[in-house]
Amino acid sequence: MHAAGVVAPDGRAWLLTGETGCGKSTLTYALARRGWPVLGEDGVVLQHDSIGVIAHGWHDLLRVSIELAEWFPELRDHESQVDWQDTRHRVAVGATFNKRAPVAGMVVLQRDSRDALSPITSTAALATLVRQATFLFVPDNHAQSHLSVLRDLVESVPCFTLHHSPAQLACIDATILGACA
């Protein structure tokens, strides 16, 4: 699944999904700085299990844009490691990683000038995931099982859309935890 995965203090995963450039890596880093372990910043592997949907870490790498140094001053220490060929000028940053966690919820991210968290239906959430899941359109024997796991995910956990401004860099943990209340 094209998503970032983070593990909340209760040990359950939250998936941050959306189009490329919507803030998945940036908000993941903001959460990592607050002690939330990372499963992945650009992809997670989902598995249907007897306890629900489990998210598995994709790889142990978190990269964010050096342009975020205004909000994350420690990035200036990594300026010599920036990949300037990358259009987003990203640099690898440190984080604690988890291998797997049961999924608690999913947030579809959209950059905006305002901050607003809204619940979305499982149908709308599934439509978002299908648009990003090009592997579903490969005619092989696995497409149906991939779609089944995505459907199980959106039907078993709360799903939200978060229109977010840079202000979320300081409060994304409270936003996600507040979604559960």
Sequence and secondary structure as in RCSB ss.txt:
>XXXX:A:sequence
MHAAGVVAPDGRAWLLTGETGCGKSTLTYALARRGWPVLGEDGVVLQHDSIGVIAHGWHDLLRVSIELAEWFPEL
RDHESQVDWQDTRHRVAVGATFNKRAPVAGMVVLQRDSRDALSPITSTAALATLVRQATFLFVPDNHAQSHLSVL
RDLVESVPCFTLHHSPAQLACIDATILGACA
>XXXX:A:secstr
  EEEEE TTS EEEEE STTSSHHHHHHHHHHTT  EEESS EEEEEETTEEEEEE  S EEEEGGGGGT GGG
GGGGGG  TTSTT EEEE   B SEEEEEEEEEEEE SS EEEE  HHHHHHHHHHH GGGGS STTHHHHHHHH
HHHHHHS EEEEEE GGGGGTHHHHHHHHT 
